[in-house]
């Protein structure tokens, strides 16, 4: 065990498992989600961030275009890192999608 592993209490074998844990069979791992997000084009990434913000209550569905533009302006770093670093990202994306559908956007 290295000094850093002792300080952090990490076990390399266990750490690898945490990256691949799935809630249900067929769920993507964190690495797979990261790859999916980063393989999107800029417009898709902006839309994903806008959807997250709408679901979190930072914007309204009627402000869709302006919210996507703001996401583009504030883009700094990996979108996957930003989104996956947010608490309740899944819930906020789901809520954003529901709000957009209620607004009449397919």
C-alpha positions in Angstrom: 0.0 0.0 0.0 1.4 3.4 -0.9 1.5 6.4 1.4 -1.3 8.2 -0.4 -3.5 5.1 -0.2 -2.9 5.0 3.6 -3.7 8.7 3.9 -6.9 8.5 1.8 -7.9 5.0 3.0 -8.4 3.9 -0.5 -8.2 0.4 -1.8 -7.4 0.3 -5.6 -9.5 -2.8 -6.1 -12.5 -1.3 -4.3 -12.0 2.1 -6.0 -12.3 0.4 -9.4 -15.6 -1.3 -8.5 -17.2 2.1 -7.5 -16.7 3.4 -11.0 -18.7 0.5 -12.5 -21.5 0.0 -9.9 -25.0 0.0 -11.5 -28.3 0.6 -9.8 -30.0 -1.8 -12.1 -28.8 -4.0 -14.9 -28.3 -2.0 -18.1 -27.5 1.3 -16.3 -24.5 3.0 -17.7 -21.4 3.3 -15.6 -20.0 6.8 -14.7 -17.3 6.4 -17.4 -19.9 5.4 -20.0 -22.1 8.5 -19.1 -19.0 10.7 -19.3 -18.2 9.3 -22.8 -21.8 9.8 -24.0 -21.9 13.4 -22.8 -18.5 14.3 -24.2 -19.3 12.7 -27.6 -22.2 15.1 -28.0 -21.7 18.2 -30.2 -21.7 21.6 -28.6 -25.3 22.3 -29.3 -26.4 19.1 -27.6 -24.2 19.8 -24.6 -25.7 23.3 -24.3 -29.2 21.8 -24.5 -28.3 19.3 -21.8 -27.0 22.0 -19.4 -30.1 24.1 -20.2 -32.4 21.2 -19.4 -30.6 20.7 -16.1 -31.0 24.4 -15.2 -34.7 24.3 -16.1 -35.2 21.2 -14.0 -33.3 22.9 -11.1 -35.5 25.9 -11.4 -32.9 28.4 -12.6 -34.8 29.0 -15.9 -38.2 28.6 -17.4 -39.1 26.5 -20.5 -40.1 29.7 -22.3 -36.5 30.8 -22.0 -35.1 27.7 -23.8 -33.1 29.5 -26.5 -31.7 32.1 -24.1 -30.8 29.4 -21.6 -29.0 27.4 -24.2 -27.1 30.5 -25.2 -26.2 31.2 -21.6 -24.9 27.6 -21.3 -22.7 28.2 -24.3 -21.4 31.5 -22.9 -20.6 29.9 -19.5 -19.1 26.7 -20.9 -15.7 26.1 -19.2 -14.3 22.6 -19.0 -16.0 19.3 -19.4 -19.8 19.3 -19.4 -19.8 15.8 -18.0 -17.7 16.9 -15.1 -20.0 19.8 -14.4 -23.2 17.8 -14.6 -21.9 14.7 -12.8 -20.6 16.9 -10.0 -24.0 18.3 -9.3 -26.2 16.8 -6.6 -29.4 15.2 -7.9 -28.4 15.6 -11.5 -30.6 12.8 -12.6 -33.6 14.2 -10.9 -33.1 17.7 -12.3 -32.6 16.4 -15.8 -35.9 14.4 -15.5 -37.7 17.4 -14.0 -36.4 19.6 -16.8 -37.6 17.2 -19.5 -41.0 17.0 -17.8 -41.3 20.8 -17.6 -40.3 21.1 -21.3 -42.9 18.5 -22.3 -45.6 20.3 -20.3 -44.6 23.5 -22.1 -45.3 21.7 -25.4 -41.8 20.9 -26.6 -41.2 17.4 -28.0 
